[in-house]
Amino acid sequence: MSAIFPFAEEINPQLPLSGVKVVDLTRLLPGPHATLMLADLGADVLKVEDTQQGDYLRWGAPPGENPAFMQLNRNKRSITLDLKQPAACEIFKKIVAEADILLESFRPGVMTRLGLGYEDLQAINPGLIYCSISGYGQEGPYKNRPGHDLNYIGYAGALGLTGPAGGAPIIPGVQIADLAGGSLMSLVGVLAALHGRQATGKGRMVDIAMTGSVTGLLAYQAGIMLAGGEPIRRGEWRLNGGLPEYAVYETADGKYLTVGALEPKFFSRLCTMLGLTEYGEVYAQPERAAEIRAKLAEAFKERTRDEWMEVLGDKDVCVGPAYELEEVFEDQQAQARGLVVEMEHPRVGKVKQLGLPFVLDGLDPQSVVRLSSPIFGEHNAQVLAALGYSPDEIEQLRQDGIVGLEY
């Protein structure tokens, strides 16, 4: 039994990734979100942080117990290593020798300079799946450029598709490159590689470029253009604001409804219920789009959002509310899906968090929460002892700054 990854020995048949051992060198949002999903599904995730700050997200307000950090890092353990020191790299290699998956999010070349690149670690552990998450990927002229989500979605083409016709692009309210491009594409890559290893026994490198991954989300839009169609412009295409039947409308109380009545049957039924029966017969006539939009806008202004939902919510017309975030968790559908779970943190007490966003047969949503987010370096002594270091040796490693202090 390996005490380095003790939870990997506790196989839980309800958790499909039970027994998988993960080393997490990532911080902030993309990588930690990916390893959160792995951990929630049963993987034993060991978070390796530097000895000075660790994951920057720890130190948002309140420092050390930032809710965003706690959300993204439950079910993980934390050790601190100064990987600029050779002795720390040796400790790290001993850990990786027993791992299945490693995720890192440094700029390209950093891990290689530390002697911890893919080839270095594959020589120690041929079955290792090594995932690198970066803005632009491990190759190409932009590989060493700094950036954040907004830069990546700008290069990727997603930002340019978002906003009103003739206006400036609008910043989305969720980090598309970090989450869809970085986290979810990493999960696809590492789980595919994990499955492939069953046949070959060999791991592989997974190179995730958040920019390219977001471009990969534009299969519909790019597919049209690459096949010879006209480039899609923001605010003009059928799914980004060009159609009155696929739009957002303000209601009497200043709130908003989403209308997605793309099919003729839905739009015709909606127009009838709004008292605009004649417009249900002129579906998809671009020359009348402005007229139809104005009529719909006028009609929706006659009632509040919730009044409209009482009238239209169950009428098969593809209408819904545009919730503010705090309203989401009051909705009966969100509650029925078990989207919220509770974590018990040793310093904060009970904390409500997002749980798994999907349902697995036989898995109680609350049961995915096994550990609270770790205190900085909380598991240093545990892991080092499992590697064979004595208490005196562990203390010396602390004094030498090779491992950090727990706090």
WOBEL-V674408 format. One record per helix or strand of 3 or more residues. SS is the DSSP state (hx for helix, st for strand). FROM is the first residue (numbers start at 1). LEN is the number of residues. If there is no record, write none. Layout:
SS:FROM:LEN
SS:FROM:LEN
This chain:
hx:6:4
st:21:4
hx:30:11
st:44:6
hx:56:4
hx:67:6
st:76:6
hx:86:11
st:101:4
hx:110:4
hx:118:7
st:129:6
hx:149:8
hx:159:3
hx:176:25
st:205:5
hx:210:7
hx:219:8
st:246:5
st:256:5
hx:264:10
hx:277:5
hx:286:15
hx:305:8
st:319:3
hx:325:4
hx:332:5
st:340:6
st:349:6
hx:365:4
hx:380:7
hx:391:9
